Amino acid sequence: MTDSEINIMIAGFGGQGVILAGNVLAYACVDAGKNVCAMASYGAEVRGGTAKALISISDHEIDSPVIEMPNLAIIMNAPSFIKYIDTIKPGSPVIVNSSLINMDKTTTTKHDIVGVDATNFAIKMGNIKVANIIMLGAMIKKTHILEPQSVVNGMKRAFYKGKKGLYYINESAFRAGYELI
Amino acid sequence: MAELNTDSHDKRVLMKGNEAVGEAAIKAGCLCYFAYPITPQTETPEYLARRMEEENRIFLQAESEIAAINMVFGASAAGARVMTSSSSPGISLKQEGISYIAGGELPCVIINVVRGGPGLGNIEASQADYFQSTRGGGHGDYRCIVLAPNSVQECYDMVMNAFDISDFYRVPVIIQSDGIIGQLVEPFNMHPYKPMYEKLPPKDWALTGCLGRKPNVVRTLFLNPPNGLEMHNRKLNDRYNKIKTELRWSDEFNCDKADIIVIAYGATSRIAKSAIKKHNNNGIKVGLFRPKTLWPWPDVELVEVARKNKGAKFLVIEMSTGQMIEDVQLTLMDIVPKKDILFYGMGGGWNPTPDQIYEEISRVIKK
């Protein structure tokens, strides 16, 4: 792990699309010609349990796939916030889903917290499942770690051929998230 | 995973290690694949369930690991390129079959995505199956060739190589991956299949139906003549010795006038490399020696590293309580004092972090 590496944690409950958001981000990195290395929690994960994806991004060779301390995070629900906030490097941007996390509880941490009303906005868009991509849009706006177009191209790669409907709603969700903050 | 349908110039493909293993088997012409699901290798059967059907080849989810390896035995005897995959507890179940395949001089590829043990253990990454893979594993005097990838690219490349090597020597080849490498998602170059050898020996021993020719027999029982098994073992041993001279793979990083040489393979080698680079940036001379073949063990290469780095300490790091270190000690016993060969590791599905390895190297420096 070198200083130029961006180490991202995406956490939430199983079913929120945490792993999928990580995959989209990884595809976006491939599109942008960056190196990327992603690890997702695996095994006895169930809908409603906690799930976590860790993604390292760098312009150089990525050695350790094991991330010491993420320096950027997306947190989708309250239990994940409590569980993981202390493992994230102080001062790092942390994008939290304010629909499910009480923002009053986030003021005591030493992180650069950004609240995004992602789940409520996803419901307004007609599909609660795209909250993850709304968060991703907000994260890209906040950090500029990738060009938005790379993420859009990444989504083209991540969603299988023949599921174009899925691609379009996720692209709208990404753009919405990008505009939300 | 997804087809490339963007106009991007970057043609790298993104996959999990376990999926790259599956695609490499497809590209290398694997005709039959038999397996049973187990974490953390299940993405390989999941991937091949779809791809083998697309390619009109044989995918069969067996009723057990034991059934799967015996299906491999049968398909290999019939001359097919064949693969199975599992994780540690499942690989233990396969040992009887692997012994028979080795005894019958049959080629096959076996993937072990190692997890914590003994027993059912857990589902985390581990390297505790080193002894099992490199010492045969089942009963009898035999060896399997063991390749240890440390990236998704190497998962892809080594599986292709494994089919060629196995056909060339008629020895089973094990790909020793682990829960980290198998689950890792990385971009890699999905190049077409490049055969390792110009020409592979014809499979004239295969059981393909003997109409118009002398029947072939694949045997593992040698009762007659009385020294039949001894002769068979001698023949196998000669082959193993040939492999030892022809197939030792290893990698070196900064192994030149170093004060400490770290020895690690698989996921551990990458975690260690992060820590080593951090020390190098501080002016500390630390190198990395990475075996890519666990059997045959790259002894000549390691001795050469010891000669190039006189007086260096050797730190072996494994996700186990210490298995590969025995090979290191045997190799270096005449040239490095035993006290200068140190170990850092733990079993039970534990994996080190770059910082932990960094600290351990610092401790070794101060000693």
Contacts between the chains, C-beta under 8 A, distances in Angstrom:
chain1	res1	chain2	res2	distance
A	1	B	274	5.1
A	1	B	354	5.3
A	2	B	274	7.7
A	2	B	277	7.0
A	22	B	185	7.9
A	23	B	14	7.7
A	23	B	185	7.0
A	26	B	14	5.6
A	26	B	185	5.6
A	26	B	187	7.8
A	27	B	2	7.6
A	27	B	14	5.8
A	29	B	187	7.7
A	30	B	8	7.7
A	30	B	10	5.8
A	30	B	12	5.5
A	30	B	14	5.3
A	30	B	187	4.7
A	31	B	6	6.5
A	31	B	8	4.9
A	31	B	10	6.4
A	33	B	9	8.0
A	33	B	10	5.2
A	35	B	187	7.4
A	36	B	14	7.8
A	36	B	185	7.9
A	36	B	186	6.9
A	36	B	187	6.4
A	37	B	184	6.4
A	37	B	185	7.3
A	37	B	186	5.3
A	38	B	184	7.4
A	38	B	185	4.0
A	38	B	186	7.5
A	39	B	180	7.2
A	39	B	183	6.2
A	39	B	184	6.1
A	39	B	185	7.3
A	40	B	183	7.0
A	40	B	185	7.5
A	42	B	39	6.5
A	42	B	40	5.8
A	42	B	123	7.2
A	42	B	179	7.8
A	42	B	183	5.4
A	43	B	39	5.2
A	43	B	40	7.2
A	43	B	123	4.4
A	44	B	123	7.7
A	62	B	186	7.9
A	63	B	270	5.0
A	63	B	271	7.5
A	63	B	273	4.2
A	63	B	274	4.2
A	63	B	277	6.8
A	63	B	354	7.8
A	64	B	270	5.5
A	64	B	271	4.5
A	64	B	273	7.1
A	64	B	274	3.8
A	64	B	275	7.9
A	64	B	353	7.8
A	64	B	354	4.7
A	65	B	180	5.7
A	65	B	181	8.0
A	65	B	184	5.2
A	65	B	267	6.5
A	65	B	270	6.1
A	65	B	271	7.5
A	66	B	180	7.2
A	66	B	267	7.7
A	66	B	271	5.3
A	66	B	351	6.1
A	66	B	352	7.6
A	66	B	353	5.5
A	66	B	354	6.8
A	68	B	353	5.3
A	68	B	354	5.8
A	68	B	355	5.4
A	153	B	6	4.8
A	153	B	8	5.9
A	156	B	5	6.0
A	156	B	6	4.9
A	157	B	2	5.2
A	157	B	4	6.7
A	157	B	5	7.2
A	157	B	6	5.8
A	157	B	14	7.2
A	158	B	2	6.1
A	159	B	2	7.0
A	160	B	2	5.6
A	160	B	3	7.6
A	161	B	2	7.5
A	161	B	3	5.5
A	161	B	5	6.1
